[in-house]
Amino acid sequence: MSEPKPARNEPAIRVVMMPRDTNGQGTIFGGVILSYIDQAAFVEARRQACHSYVTIKMDEVIFHEPVFVGDVLAFYAHATKIGRTSMEIRIEVIAERCDQPEKQVPVTRATVVFVAVDDHRKPTPIAI
């Protein structure tokens, strides 16, 4: 097991929520946010060690606050564990609302596990 690089103080990604991503209630689909969680986790995994990765697990995701069109979501990512072929990434999702730009609204968090794979899509050791 390797020691992860220290977490950055900046988000892995930032995304503006758009009207195309809304559900019938006028809020952003949870699946859209899950997709961005996966992308942010991948950005962090690649920062830790440049490999091809596949997602094998995302833990329970509970949405504590709704997300609205125009919100800017910041996805903070940091690696918590690096094993021989797998890596665990913690994601925190924070919304910046247009009406309160100084307020940071915690939306959700998740832990994503990736496995490094070779050209044949078989697990391969993570070389740091």
N, C-alpha and C positions, 0 to 999 in steps of 0.2 A: 504494500500500500504506500502510495506517495503522498506527500504533504501538498495540498492545493496552494496555488498562488494566492496572495491576499486579495480580499474583495476590493473592487473599485468603488469609489464614491459617486460614480455616475451610472445612469441606467445602461443596461445592455442595449435596449431599444426604447424609443419613444414613438407613439403612434397617435394620430388624431382620429377620433371615432367619427365615422361618416354615416349619412342617412341610409346607405345601402346595407349597413350592418344591423339595422334595427329589427326587432320582432314586432308582433301585433300590439304590444303594450307601449311601444315607443322608446324602449330601452335597447341597449346593445345585446345581441345574442351572446349567451354564455360560450357557445362553441367558437365564436370569433375570438374571444379573449383566450380560450384554451389554445387556439392556434398560435397566438402571439406568445403565450407562456412557453410553448414548445420552441418557438424561434429564439426567444431570449435565452432559454437554457442552452440551445445549440451554440449561440454566440459565445457564451461563457465556456462551454466545453471546448470549443475550438481555441479560445484564448488560453486555456490550460494546456492543451496538447492538440496539435493539428492532425486530425484523423478524420475518417468517415465514421459517422455515428448513426445508430438507429435508436429510436425511443422505445424502451421496453416497459416503462412504468411511469404513471403520473398519479401521485396520491390524491386523496380526497380534496376536492376544491369546493370551498364554501364561499359564496358571494355575500359579503357583509353589507355592501352598498351597491345600488344600481349604477350603471354607467350610461351616460347620455350622449347624444350627438353633440359634437363640439368639444367634449372632454379630451384632454391630452392624457394618455396613459403612459406612465413610466414603469418599465419592467426592470427591477433591480435583480441581478443574478449573482450568486456566488457559489462556488463549488464547496461542498461540505465534506465529501469523501472521494478519494480516487483509489480504486482497487486495481487488480491486475488487468481486467478488460472492461470494467464498468466505472462510471462516474455518477455521483449524486450531486444535483444542482438545486439550490433553494432559490425560489423566485418570490419576490414581493411586488404586488401590483398597486400602484398609487395613482389616483386620479387627480388631475388639476382641473378644476371647474372654471368656466369662463366668468361666472358671477363672483367667484371668490378665488382669484388667482394665487393669493398668498397661502391659501389653505390646502394642505395635502390630505386627501381622503383615502385611507386604506380600503382597497376594494377586495382583494383576496390574496392568498399565498398558496404555493404548491411546491412540492418536491418532485423533480423529474429525474429519472434514471436513464442513462444512455449506456449503450455498449459500443465499443470501438469495433469496427468490422474491416476485413480486408477486401480485396477485389472480388472475392468469391462470396462475400456477405457472411463470412464466418468470423466469430469473435477473434480478436487479435489483441496482444498486449498493448497497453497504453504506454508509449515512450515519452517521458517528460524530459 
